[in-house]
Structures are given as structure tokens and as C-alpha cells.
Amino acid sequence: MNHRPLQGAGLGFRRELIAELKNGIPAAIGFFELAPENWAGMGGKSARDLRYFTERHHFVCHGLSLSLGGPAPLDLPLLRRIRTFMTEHSINLYTEHLSWCSDDSHLYELLPIPLSEEAVRWTAGRIRQAQDILGCRIGIENASYYFAPPGAEMNETEFISAIIHEADCLLHLDVNNIYVNSRNFGFDPLAFLHALPLERTCYIHVAGHHVEPDGLLVDTHGATVVDPVWSLLAETYRRIGSDLPTCLERDFNVPDLAQLTAELDQIARLQAQARDAVRQVT
């Protein structure tokens, strides 16, 4: 595998794309993302296919089930499996959602964490524990949600900032989640973006969403990215630079590689525009 820094545009590594990808990786794809829960310990053809790509291309691990804000004990065996998996495949970045998804068992839904000082201390402690086991700082992703827990003692950007500071972790910025939440809860997405600790950003997600008949936006990752989300991504690059790796999420209604490449090219165009703007200023 080459040793260029992780940058540019990335795509979720999905089994239905493997045959097409083996015929050639589009130049627009700089890296791939996968959920380690879905691949760690896998044998047979799936393991061979994954090894074929990780030996040749950069990968990022994006977790789905660690439940960083949850009440159940942190899943230490899972963390150890992830660390082994990352070592085996030379993967250096792991991110997870700032949410919770398990108690006595997995709930298969990412739920919001109460915005309280107690939740900051609880979640930050679990993130520090996860970082100690993984041997690296992790990125926490601002999550989409559809109800706000009662008893908030701070706003969401203050909550995210406090956890990042106390855990000494990184920010995984999801611009679609900002837009979805802003529409559902009536806040300014640009103000929210600017209030985040963007200097800690290590990784970015961009995605499409579904609009219900009543106007509710649902973070499905099953549609093309809309213009307001592209605008948020462009603003992010203006604020913190265009070198950060940015992954296009598409988890169902997955089109062919040509259609996905068109959206990856849009990421590259926005990154190039941000670089050009910096050159003009300097």
C-alpha cells in the first residue's frame, strides 16, 4: 500500500461494489470506509476480498455499535477486536457516533445523549477508555436525532466541545447531520457549524437524506446529496482547509459506480475551490 496521507474523497466499502471495483478504482476514490463490526473476524472469500483492497488502498474504520454515551458497560472485547483488525489491515483512523445504542442488548438505533454535565463526564470517560485500548485518539461524530432529551444544561455545540476537551479526542464532522437536525429542530446550520471545535476535525461525512411528507428529514444515506449540504461542506473547507478526508455515505439505494463517482467528483471540486481561494489570498 502507498503511504500518502489520508485525504481527498472516500467511499463506503460495500460488498455489492467489490466486483466492479476489482475492474479498476476510479481516480476520484482516495480511500474507503468500513464498519469494523461487519468485517472483523470474517473468513473465506469476504476476508480475501477485503485483504486485496486494504493491501492497496487506504481505509478508515467507522464504528456503529460502541454506544459511547450508553448506560451499559463499554464493550471491551469489541474494542480489542477492532484494535486487532486495524493492526492487521494497517488502518490508522477510527471514528464513532456521539450517541448510545445499547443497554441490556443492542437497540439498533442511534439515540441522543442528554446534554448534561454528568453526561459529559460519563461519555468522555468512556472515550478515554476506548482510546487507551485502541492506542490512538478517536473521532466522535455529531449525530442526527429525532427527539431531544429533556433537562438540557447546555446546547449541543457546547456539549460536543466539552466532551472533546475532556476526552482529548477528535471531531468527526458530519455536515448532513447538521443540516438534517437544523431543519427538524429549527436552528441555523451555519451558526452550529461555526460553534463547533473545528480545529479538532479529523474526518468529514457527507450524505443524502429522505424527506417525509410532513417535512421531517430522515438521515437515510439513501439519496444524492442536496445543494444546502454541499454548501455546508464548502463552508467547512473555507473554515478549516480542504485537506481533510471526506467520505460519501451511501448505505442503500446504492447506484452504480459511475453515479457515485459524480458525487465524489463534487467533493474534489469543492476541495480544489477552497485551495484556489487560499492561493488567491496569499
C-alpha positions as CSV (number, residue, x, y, z in Angstrom):
1,M,0.0,0.0,0.0
2,N,1.2,3.5,-0.7
3,H,1.9,5.9,2.3
4,R,0.3,9.1,1.1
5,P,-1.6,11.0,3.8
6,L,-5.3,10.1,4.1
7,Q,-7.0,12.9,2.1
8,G,-9.4,13.6,-0.7
9,A,-12.8,11.8,-1.2
10,G,-13.7,8.4,0.1
11,L,-16.5,5.9,-0.3
12,G,-18.1,3.3,1.9
13,F,-16.7,-0.2,1.1
14,R,-19.7,-2.3,0.2
15,R,-19.8,-5.9,-0.9
16,E,-22.1,-5.1,-3.9
17,L,-19.4,-2.9,-5.3
18,I,-16.5,-5.2,-5.0
19,A,-16.7,-6.9,-8.4
20,E,-16.9,-3.5,-10.1
21,L,-14.1,-2.1,-8.0
22,K,-11.8,-5.0,-8.9
23,N,-12.1,-3.9,-12.5
24,G,-10.5,-0.6,-11.6
25,I,-10.7,2.0,-8.9
26,P,-11.9,5.4,-10.2
27,A,-9.4,8.1,-9.7
28,A,-11.9,10.0,-7.6
29,I,-11.7,7.5,-4.7
30,G,-8.9,8.3,-2.4
31,F,-9.8,5.9,0.4
32,F,-12.6,3.6,1.6
33,E,-14.6,3.4,4.9
34,L,-15.9,0.3,6.6
35,A,-17.7,-0.6,9.8
36,P,-15.3,-2.9,11.6
37,E,-18.1,-4.8,13.3
38,N,-19.2,-6.0,9.8
39,W,-15.7,-7.3,8.9
40,A,-13.6,-8.2,11.9
41,G,-13.3,-12.0,12.2
42,M,-14.7,-12.6,8.8
43,G,-13.2,-15.5,6.9
44,G,-13.5,-17.0,3.4
45,K,-13.9,-15.0,0.3
46,S,-15.0,-11.9,2.2
47,A,-11.8,-11.8,4.1
48,R,-9.7,-12.4,0.9
49,D,-11.6,-9.6,-0.9
50,L,-11.0,-7.2,2.0
51,R,-7.3,-8.0,2.2
52,Y,-7.0,-7.5,-1.6
53,F,-8.1,-3.9,-1.1
54,T,-6.5,-3.0,2.2
55,E,-3.2,-4.0,0.8
56,R,-3.6,-1.5,-2.0
57,H,-5.7,1.4,-0.6
58,H,-6.3,3.5,2.5
59,F,-9.2,2.5,4.8
60,V,-11.0,4.2,7.7
61,C,-12.9,2.4,10.5
62,H,-16.3,4.0,11.3
63,G,-18.0,2.2,14.2
64,L,-21.7,1.6,14.6
65,S,-22.2,-0.1,18.0
66,L,-19.8,1.1,20.7
67,S,-22.6,3.1,22.4
68,L,-20.2,5.7,23.8
69,G,-23.0,7.5,25.7
70,G,-24.9,4.4,26.8
71,P,-25.6,3.1,30.3
72,A,-24.3,-0.5,29.7
73,P,-20.6,-1.3,30.3
74,L,-18.3,-0.4,27.4
75,D,-17.8,-3.4,25.1
76,L,-14.1,-4.1,25.8
77,P,-14.0,-7.3,23.8
78,L,-15.3,-5.4,20.8
79,L,-12.7,-2.7,21.2
80,R,-9.9,-5.3,21.4
81,R,-11.2,-7.0,18.2
82,I,-11.2,-3.6,16.5
83,R,-7.7,-2.9,17.6
84,T,-6.5,-6.2,16.2
85,F,-8.5,-5.7,13.0
86,M,-7.0,-2.2,12.5
87,T,-3.4,-3.5,13.1
88,E,-3.9,-6.4,10.7
89,H,-5.1,-4.1,7.9
90,S,-2.9,-1.1,8.6
91,I,-5.9,1.2,9.4
92,N,-5.0,4.3,11.5
93,L,-8.2,6.1,12.0
94,Y,-11.3,5.0,14.0
95,T,-14.4,7.2,14.5
96,E,-17.7,6.6,16.3
97,H,-21.1,8.3,16.8
98,L,-21.7,10.6,19.8
99,S,-24.8,8.7,20.8
100,W,-25.9,5.5,22.5
101,C,-27.4,2.3,21.1
102,S,-27.4,-0.4,23.7
103,D,-28.4,-1.2,27.3
104,D,-29.1,-4.9,28.0
105,S,-28.8,-5.5,24.3
106,H,-28.3,-3.6,21.1
107,L,-31.2,-1.3,20.2
108,Y,-30.3,-0.9,16.5
109,E,-30.9,2.8,16.7
110,L,-28.5,5.7,17.4
111,L,-30.1,7.7,20.3
112,P,-29.2,11.2,21.5
113,I,-27.3,11.7,24.8
114,P,-28.8,14.1,27.4
115,L,-27.0,17.5,27.3
116,S,-25.8,17.5,30.9
117,E,-22.5,17.9,32.8
118,E,-22.9,14.4,34.1
119,A,-23.3,13.0,30.6
120,V,-20.1,14.9,29.5
121,R,-18.1,13.3,32.3
122,W,-19.6,9.8,31.7
123,T,-19.1,9.9,27.9
124,A,-15.7,11.5,28.0
125,G,-14.5,8.8,30.4
126,R,-15.7,6.1,28.1
127,I,-14.0,7.7,25.1
128,R,-10.7,7.9,27.1
129,Q,-11.1,4.2,27.9
130,A,-11.7,3.4,24.3
131,Q,-8.6,5.4,23.2
132,D,-6.5,3.7,25.8
133,I,-7.5,0.3,24.4
134,L,-7.2,1.3,20.7
135,G,-3.9,3.1,21.3
136,C,-5.0,6.2,19.3
137,R,-7.3,9.2,19.5
138,I,-10.7,8.6,18.0
139,G,-13.1,10.9,16.2
140,I,-16.6,11.4,17.6
141,E,-19.3,12.2,15.1
142,N,-22.1,14.7,15.7
143,A,-25.2,12.5,15.2
144,S,-28.6,13.0,13.7
145,Y,-31.5,12.7,16.1
146,Y,-35.3,12.9,16.1
147,F,-36.1,13.9,19.7
148,A,-34.2,16.0,22.2
149,P,-33.8,14.5,25.7
150,P,-35.3,16.7,28.5
151,G,-33.3,18.6,31.1
152,A,-30.6,20.1,28.8
153,E,-27.9,22.1,30.8
154,M,-26.1,23.3,27.6
155,N,-26.6,23.5,23.9
156,E,-25.4,20.7,21.6
157,T,-22.2,22.5,20.4
158,E,-21.2,23.2,24.0
159,F,-21.8,19.6,24.8
160,I,-19.7,18.3,21.9
161,S,-16.9,20.8,22.7
162,A,-16.9,19.8,26.4
163,I,-16.6,16.1,25.6
164,I,-13.8,16.7,23.0
165,H,-11.9,18.8,25.5
166,E,-12.4,16.4,28.5
167,A,-11.7,13.3,26.5
168,D,-8.9,14.8,24.4
169,C,-10.4,13.2,21.3
170,L,-11.1,14.4,17.8
171,L,-14.1,15.6,15.9
172,H,-15.7,13.6,13.1
173,L,-17.8,16.2,11.4
174,D,-21.0,15.1,9.6
175,V,-22.4,18.1,7.6
176,N,-25.5,16.2,6.5
177,N,-26.4,15.5,10.2
178,I,-26.1,19.2,10.9
179,Y,-28.5,20.1,8.1
180,V,-31.0,17.3,9.0
181,N,-31.1,18.4,12.6
182,S,-31.3,22.1,11.7
183,R,-34.4,21.5,9.5
184,N,-36.0,19.3,12.1
185,F,-35.4,21.5,15.1
186,G,-35.3,24.9,13.6
187,F,-31.7,26.2,14.1
188,D,-29.2,27.9,11.8
189,P,-26.8,25.2,10.4
190,L,-24.0,27.7,9.7
191,A,-24.1,29.1,13.3
192,F,-24.0,25.5,14.5
193,L,-21.0,24.6,12.3
194,H,-19.1,27.7,13.4
195,A,-19.7,27.0,17.1
196,L,-18.1,23.5,16.9
197,P,-14.4,23.0,17.8
198,L,-13.5,22.7,14.1
199,E,-9.8,22.8,14.8
200,R,-10.2,19.2,16.2
201,T,-11.7,17.9,12.9
202,C,-10.1,14.7,11.6
203,Y,-12.7,13.4,9.2
204,I,-15.8,14.5,7.4
205,H,-19.0,12.8,6.3
206,V,-21.4,14.0,3.5
207,A,-24.6,12.2,2.6
208,G,-28.1,12.4,1.3
209,H,-31.4,12.1,3.3
210,H,-35.1,11.4,2.9
211,V,-37.9,14.0,3.3
212,E,-41.1,12.6,4.8
213,P,-44.5,14.0,3.5
214,D,-44.8,16.1,6.7
215,G,-41.4,17.7,6.1
216,L,-39.4,15.6,8.6
217,L,-35.8,14.9,7.3
218,V,-34.5,11.4,7.9
219,D,-30.8,10.7,7.7
220,T,-31.0,7.6,5.4
221,H,-27.8,7.8,3.4
222,G,-30.0,6.5,0.6
223,A,-30.2,9.5,-1.8
224,T,-28.0,12.0,-3.6
225,V,-26.5,14.9,-1.6
226,V,-28.6,18.1,-1.8
227,D,-27.3,21.6,-2.5
228,P,-27.6,23.0,1.1
229,V,-25.4,20.1,2.3
230,W,-22.8,20.8,-0.4
231,S,-22.8,24.4,0.7
232,L,-22.2,23.4,4.3
233,L,-19.3,21.3,3.1
234,A,-17.9,24.2,1.1
235,E,-18.1,26.4,4.2
236,T,-16.3,23.8,6.2
237,Y,-13.4,23.8,3.8
238,R,-13.3,27.6,3.9
239,R,-13.0,27.4,7.6
240,I,-10.5,24.6,8.2
241,G,-9.0,23.8,4.9
242,S,-9.6,21.2,2.2
243,D,-7.1,18.5,3.1
244,L,-9.4,16.7,5.5
245,P,-10.6,13.3,4.2
246,T,-14.3,13.4,3.3
247,C,-16.4,10.3,2.9
248,L,-19.5,10.0,0.8
249,E,-22.0,7.8,2.7
250,R,-24.4,5.7,0.6
251,D,-25.9,2.8,2.5
252,F,-28.9,1.7,0.4
253,N,-30.4,2.5,-3.0
254,V,-26.7,2.2,-4.0
255,P,-26.3,3.3,-7.6
256,D,-23.6,2.2,-9.9
257,L,-20.0,3.3,-9.5
258,A,-20.4,6.0,-12.2
259,Q,-23.1,7.8,-10.3
260,L,-21.2,7.6,-7.1
261,T,-18.1,8.9,-8.8
262,A,-20.0,12.0,-9.9
263,E,-20.7,12.9,-6.2
264,L,-17.1,12.1,-5.3
265,D,-16.0,14.5,-8.1
266,Q,-18.1,17.2,-6.5
267,I,-16.2,16.7,-3.2
268,A,-13.0,17.1,-5.2
269,R,-14.2,20.3,-6.9
270,L,-15.1,21.9,-3.6
271,Q,-11.7,20.9,-2.2
272,A,-10.0,22.4,-5.2
273,Q,-12.0,25.6,-4.9
274,A,-11.0,26.0,-1.3
275,R,-7.4,25.5,-2.2
276,D,-7.6,28.1,-5.0
277,A,-9.2,30.6,-2.6
278,V,-6.3,30.2,-0.2
279,R,-3.8,30.8,-3.0
280,Q,-5.6,33.9,-4.1
281,V,-5.5,35.3,-0.6
282,T,-1.8,34.5,0.0
